[in-house]
Every structure is written in C-alpha cells, then in structure tokens.
Amino acid sequence: MDDSISAAAPLPPWLKWLESCSSTNTWAIEHLAQLDHGTVVFTRHQTHGRGQNGRVWYSPPGVLTLSVVLDRIPATQLSGFSLIAGLAVIYAIEDLVPGLQNQLRLKWTNDVWLNQRKLAGVLCEGVTSNLSNGTKLVVGIGLNHHADFTSLEISTIRNPASLHEVVPIVPNEILILEKLRHYLLQTAGLLQSSQHSSCFSVLLSAVRDRDALLGKQITIELSGEQISGEAIGIDDRGCLRLRLSDGTIRTFMSGHVTFASV
C-alpha cells in the first residue's frame, strides 16, 4: 500500500476520510442528511463491519472499507443492485489493473471473486427519504487491497484473495476510490433515467457473463434450511435459479451460498 497517501494530504471534496469507525455504512446512514450524492466515506480502520444477513465483515489492515452515497434512486430499481455494484467493482479494478481483464467474477449475491477466492464484498442499504424523490442508497464495499488474512481472529473467512498477491504494483487508495465512485455514479444515472421497469435488465447480460456459480453444484443456506442443486443462472430480477436433484427449479432472492462441489 502507498503509505504516502494520508488523511493529512489534500483530499477531493467528495471524500470523507475517517481515522477509524465501527462501520462506514453505519456512519454514512447516521450522517446521511449531511452527505451529498456521490460522497465516499472511507476509513483504513473499521472495527465492527457488517456483512449480508447480519454476518461480521472482517476488516484487517489492508482492506479498503468505504461507503458510497447515491441519492434519488427509485425504489423500483433496487432489485439486484448488489450484483450491479459488484460489476462496478470489477470494472474499476480492470481499469486500474488491465492484467486482471476477464479474470474477475460475481459470486451471487454480493461478492467479487478472483480465481474462486473472495476479493471484495458489497453491502447495499437503502434509506427512504421524504425530502427527495426516491431512496438514498449506501453502497458499502470491502476490497482486499494489501491485506494479511493469517491471523487466527479472521481465519474463518473462506479463502480470501488480496490484490497485492497477484499484481506487482497495487493502485493507491485514492485512485481506487475515484474509479469505484465513477462507476457507481454511472450506474446511479442509469437507474435514475431508465425507462425500463427494472434497470437491472439493462446490465443483465454483463452480470451473467461474470456469473461465478453458473453450472456449479452449490448449497444455499436460508433461514436454517440448506438447499442443494445446480446453479443455472441469474434471472432478470437478480435472483439465483437452482435446479434441484428432482429437476425442480427454485428461485432465490437472498441466501448464503456454499459449494457442494466445483
């Protein structure tokens, strides 16, 4: 990591740099009325991150933890947004590290994978506003930038990857934040202007091209139940389709995926 970049240096006006916080998503939601569209809340030291379904989001040193505020997002356009945000992460990394072109994949519902290892995670949280036309969306991203996952405390994370392991020169933090913000703002503009009933359909082809689970035997954990089958793709709402052993097809809007086999 480029330690020459610090909070003491001049920062772009859209960046809110915190020395530490419990969770950038929590902080952003608590201060949402004071945060503009496109604001990025960032810290190097997140102490109590939150993941999907109430799971802990571990953030050892070297994990970039940030939240991007998007305003006036129609509530009808939020379906599948975690996957769209994951796509933005992929585009940002590919722009900065061309050697990773076509190597990054989306693991439904909210992870970015590199060589079947988790490189980044996304947590989207919407807050309905009576003062604006639509929903304010806080997009939390944890990106393994220059991270060490060897400590016992975080050993339960399944096979994580970090950028510094695979590229000789890791892009600095500000460049990554700028690129992530750029693609998420582009996505927000598409959501705000789309005439489609679901903007997700506009990006569905790109999401499907990056589907890490397609054709794999997986298990989905949902409300204490485990359902196994073959992942047969993502539908036009961002839901995962699973073919069970008896040929039945089930569709899931949420759930935690583990592999039965690869």
C-alpha positions as CSV (number, residue, x, y, z in Angstrom):
1,M,0.0,0.0,0.0
2,D,1.2,3.5,-0.8
3,D,1.6,5.0,2.7
4,S,2.4,8.4,1.2
5,I,-1.3,9.0,0.9
6,S,-2.8,10.1,4.2
7,A,-5.8,11.9,5.5
8,A,-3.5,14.9,6.1
9,A,-2.9,15.4,2.4
10,P,-5.4,17.4,0.3
11,L,-8.4,15.3,-0.4
12,P,-11.1,15.5,-3.1
13,P,-14.3,17.3,-1.9
14,W,-16.4,14.2,-2.3
15,L,-14.2,12.2,0.1
16,K,-15.0,11.9,3.9
17,W,-11.9,10.3,5.4
18,L,-12.3,8.9,8.9
19,E,-9.3,7.8,11.0
20,S,-11.5,5.0,12.3
21,C,-15.1,4.0,12.7
22,S,-17.2,0.9,13.6
23,S,-18.6,0.7,10.1
24,T,-18.6,3.1,7.2
25,N,-22.2,2.1,6.3
26,T,-23.3,2.7,9.8
27,W,-21.5,6.1,9.9
28,A,-22.9,7.1,6.5
29,I,-26.5,6.2,7.5
30,E,-26.2,8.1,10.8
31,H,-25.0,11.2,8.9
32,L,-27.0,10.7,5.7
33,A,-28.8,14.1,5.9
34,Q,-25.4,15.9,5.6
35,L,-24.0,13.7,2.8
36,D,-24.4,14.6,-0.8
37,H,-24.9,12.3,-3.8
38,G,-21.5,10.8,-4.6
39,T,-19.9,11.2,-1.2
40,V,-17.4,8.5,-0.3
41,V,-16.9,7.6,3.4
42,F,-13.6,5.8,3.8
43,T,-11.5,4.5,6.7
44,R,-8.4,2.4,7.0
45,H,-9.6,1.1,10.4
46,Q,-13.1,-0.3,10.5
47,T,-13.8,-2.1,13.8
48,H,-17.2,-3.6,13.5
49,G,-18.1,-4.1,9.9
50,R,-21.4,-5.6,8.8
51,G,-22.0,-8.1,6.0
52,Q,-25.1,-9.6,4.5
53,N,-27.6,-11.3,6.7
54,G,-26.1,-10.0,9.9
55,R,-22.7,-11.6,9.4
56,V,-19.5,-9.9,10.5
57,W,-17.5,-8.1,7.9
58,Y,-13.8,-8.6,8.9
59,S,-11.5,-5.7,8.0
60,P,-7.9,-6.4,8.9
61,P,-5.3,-3.8,7.9
62,G,-5.0,-3.6,4.1
63,V,-8.7,-3.9,3.4
64,L,-10.2,-0.8,1.8
65,T,-13.5,-0.1,3.6
66,L,-15.8,2.5,2.1
67,S,-19.4,3.5,1.5
68,V,-20.7,5.5,-1.4
69,V,-23.9,7.6,-1.1
70,L,-26.3,7.5,-4.0
71,D,-29.3,9.8,-4.0
72,R,-32.7,9.8,-5.7
73,I,-32.7,6.1,-6.6
74,P,-36.2,4.8,-7.5
75,A,-37.2,2.1,-5.1
76,T,-38.4,0.0,-8.1
77,Q,-34.8,0.0,-9.4
78,L,-33.1,-1.6,-6.4
79,S,-33.6,-5.2,-7.3
80,G,-30.2,-6.9,-7.9
81,F,-28.2,-3.8,-7.0
82,S,-25.6,-5.7,-5.1
83,L,-24.7,-7.5,-8.3
84,I,-24.6,-4.3,-10.2
85,A,-22.4,-2.7,-7.6
86,G,-20.1,-5.8,-7.8
87,L,-19.9,-5.2,-11.5
88,A,-18.8,-1.6,-10.8
89,V,-16.0,-3.0,-8.6
90,I,-14.9,-5.3,-11.4
91,Y,-14.8,-2.5,-13.9
92,A,-12.9,-0.3,-11.6
93,I,-10.2,-2.9,-10.9
94,E,-9.9,-3.8,-14.5
95,D,-9.4,-0.2,-15.5
96,L,-6.5,0.1,-12.9
97,V,-5.1,-3.4,-13.4
98,P,-5.5,-4.4,-17.0
99,G,-3.7,-7.7,-16.3
100,L,-6.9,-8.8,-14.5
101,Q,-9.1,-8.3,-17.5
102,N,-11.7,-11.2,-17.7
103,Q,-10.4,-12.8,-14.5
104,L,-12.9,-11.3,-12.0
105,R,-16.3,-12.9,-11.4
106,L,-19.5,-12.2,-9.4
107,K,-20.5,-14.6,-6.7
108,W,-24.2,-14.2,-6.0
109,T,-25.4,-12.3,-4.1
110,N,-22.7,-9.8,-3.2
111,D,-19.1,-10.9,-3.7
112,V,-16.4,-10.4,-6.3
113,W,-14.1,-13.3,-6.9
114,L,-10.6,-13.8,-8.3
115,N,-9.7,-17.3,-9.1
116,Q,-12.6,-18.6,-6.9
117,R,-11.3,-16.6,-4.0
118,K,-13.1,-13.6,-2.4
119,L,-11.5,-10.3,-3.4
120,A,-14.3,-7.9,-2.4
121,G,-17.8,-7.8,-0.8
122,V,-20.7,-5.4,-1.2
123,L,-23.5,-4.4,1.3
124,C,-26.2,-2.1,0.0
125,E,-28.6,-0.4,2.4
126,G,-31.4,1.9,1.3
127,V,-33.0,4.7,3.3
128,T,-36.2,6.1,2.1
129,S,-36.2,9.9,2.2
130,N,-39.3,12.2,2.4
131,L,-37.2,15.1,1.2
132,S,-36.0,13.7,-2.1
133,N,-37.6,11.8,-5.0
134,G,-36.6,8.3,-4.2
135,T,-34.2,6.4,-1.9
136,K,-30.8,7.2,-0.7
137,L,-28.6,4.2,-1.1
138,V,-25.5,3.5,0.8
139,V,-23.2,1.1,-1.0
140,G,-20.6,-0.5,1.3
141,I,-17.6,-2.1,-0.3
142,G,-14.7,-4.0,1.3
143,L,-11.8,-4.6,-1.1
144,N,-8.8,-6.7,-0.2
145,H,-6.1,-4.3,-1.2
146,H,-2.9,-5.2,0.7
147,A,-4.4,-7.5,3.3
148,D,-3.0,-10.2,5.6
149,F,-5.5,-12.9,6.5
150,T,-3.2,-15.1,8.5
151,S,-4.4,-14.1,12.0
152,L,-6.5,-16.5,14.0
153,E,-9.2,-14.0,14.5
154,I,-10.2,-13.9,10.9
155,S,-9.2,-17.4,9.9
156,T,-12.9,-18.3,9.4
157,I,-13.0,-16.3,6.2
158,R,-13.2,-18.7,3.3
159,N,-10.1,-18.5,1.1
160,P,-9.8,-14.7,0.6
161,A,-7.6,-13.1,-2.0
162,S,-5.8,-9.7,-1.9
163,L,-4.7,-7.6,-4.8
164,H,-1.1,-7.4,-3.7
165,E,-0.8,-11.1,-4.1
166,V,-1.5,-11.0,-7.8
167,V,-0.2,-7.7,-9.2
168,P,3.3,-6.3,-8.8
169,I,2.1,-2.7,-8.2
170,V,-1.1,-2.2,-6.3
171,P,-3.1,1.0,-7.3
172,N,-3.2,3.5,-4.5
173,E,-6.3,4.1,-2.4
174,I,-7.4,7.4,-3.9
175,L,-7.3,6.0,-7.5
176,I,-9.4,3.0,-6.4
177,L,-11.9,5.2,-4.6
178,E,-12.2,7.5,-7.7
179,K,-12.8,4.6,-10.0
180,L,-15.3,2.9,-7.7
181,R,-17.2,6.2,-7.3
182,H,-17.1,6.8,-11.1
183,Y,-18.7,3.6,-12.0
184,L,-21.3,3.7,-9.2
185,L,-22.3,7.2,-10.2
186,Q,-22.7,6.0,-13.8
187,T,-24.9,3.2,-12.5
188,A,-27.0,5.6,-10.4
189,G,-27.5,7.8,-13.5
190,L,-28.7,4.8,-15.4
191,L,-31.1,3.9,-12.6
192,Q,-32.5,7.4,-12.4
193,S,-33.1,7.8,-16.2
194,S,-34.1,4.3,-17.2
195,Q,-37.5,3.8,-18.7
196,H,-37.3,0.1,-18.1
197,S,-39.4,-1.5,-15.4
198,S,-36.2,-2.8,-14.0
199,C,-32.9,-1.2,-14.9
200,F,-31.2,-4.5,-13.9
201,S,-32.3,-5.9,-17.3
202,V,-30.0,-3.3,-19.0
203,L,-27.0,-4.8,-17.3
204,L,-28.2,-8.4,-17.1
205,S,-26.0,-9.7,-19.9
206,A,-22.9,-8.3,-18.3
207,V,-23.8,-9.8,-14.9
208,R,-24.5,-13.2,-16.5
209,D,-21.2,-13.1,-18.3
210,R,-19.4,-12.8,-14.9
211,D,-21.5,-15.4,-13.0
212,A,-19.1,-17.4,-11.0
213,L,-21.7,-20.0,-9.9
214,L,-23.2,-21.0,-13.3
215,G,-23.2,-24.7,-13.8
216,K,-21.8,-25.5,-10.3
217,Q,-23.3,-27.7,-7.6
218,I,-23.9,-25.4,-4.6
219,T,-25.7,-25.3,-1.3
220,I,-27.8,-22.3,-0.3
221,E,-28.3,-21.6,3.4
222,L,-31.5,-19.8,4.1
223,S,-33.4,-19.4,7.4
224,G,-31.8,-22.5,8.9
225,E,-32.5,-24.6,5.8
226,Q,-29.9,-25.9,3.3
227,I,-30.9,-26.4,-0.3
228,S,-28.6,-28.0,-2.8
229,G,-28.6,-28.2,-6.5
230,E,-27.1,-26.9,-9.8
231,A,-26.9,-23.1,-10.2
232,I,-28.5,-22.4,-13.6
233,G,-28.2,-18.6,-13.8
234,I,-29.5,-15.3,-12.6
235,D,-32.9,-14.1,-13.6
236,D,-34.0,-10.5,-14.7
237,R,-34.5,-9.5,-11.0
238,G,-31.1,-10.6,-9.8
239,C,-32.4,-13.8,-8.2
240,L,-30.4,-17.0,-8.4
241,R,-32.0,-20.0,-10.1
242,L,-31.3,-23.5,-8.7
243,R,-32.1,-26.9,-10.3
244,L,-32.7,-29.5,-7.6
245,S,-31.9,-33.2,-7.9
246,D,-35.5,-34.0,-8.8
247,G,-35.5,-31.4,-11.7
248,T,-37.5,-28.8,-9.8
249,I,-36.3,-25.2,-10.3
250,R,-36.3,-22.8,-7.3
251,T,-35.6,-19.1,-7.4
252,F,-33.8,-17.3,-4.5
253,M,-33.8,-13.6,-3.8
254,S,-31.4,-14.0,-0.9
255,G,-29.3,-16.6,0.9
256,H,-25.7,-17.6,1.7
257,V,-24.0,-19.8,-0.9
258,T,-21.5,-22.6,-0.1
259,F,-20.1,-25.0,-2.5
260,A,-21.1,-28.7,-2.5
261,S,-18.6,-29.3,-5.4
262,V,-16.8,-27.4,-8.1
